């Protein structure tokens, strides 16, 4: 079985380095999110973690319906492996 890479907008508390929020990127929105982040050609599946500028994080949140973001957090686009359906 092959795992599929999906993504999430993750917010970390800069004082503790702990994850504070996570918003899954819905299926069908990955392409638009990757374009907003300008994923480099050598990482077409975006398997690395990408730190986001505040404007990028806000744009992604709007695109995926995450609502307003906490400006005190530091945001990243992070991949995770999703098990195939029925696994």
Buried (B, 14 or more C-beta within 10 A) or exposed (E): EEEBEBBBBBBBBEEEEEBBBEBBBEEEBBEBBBEBBEBEEEEEEBEEEBEBEEEBBBBBBEBBEBEEBEEEBBBBBBBEEBEEEEE
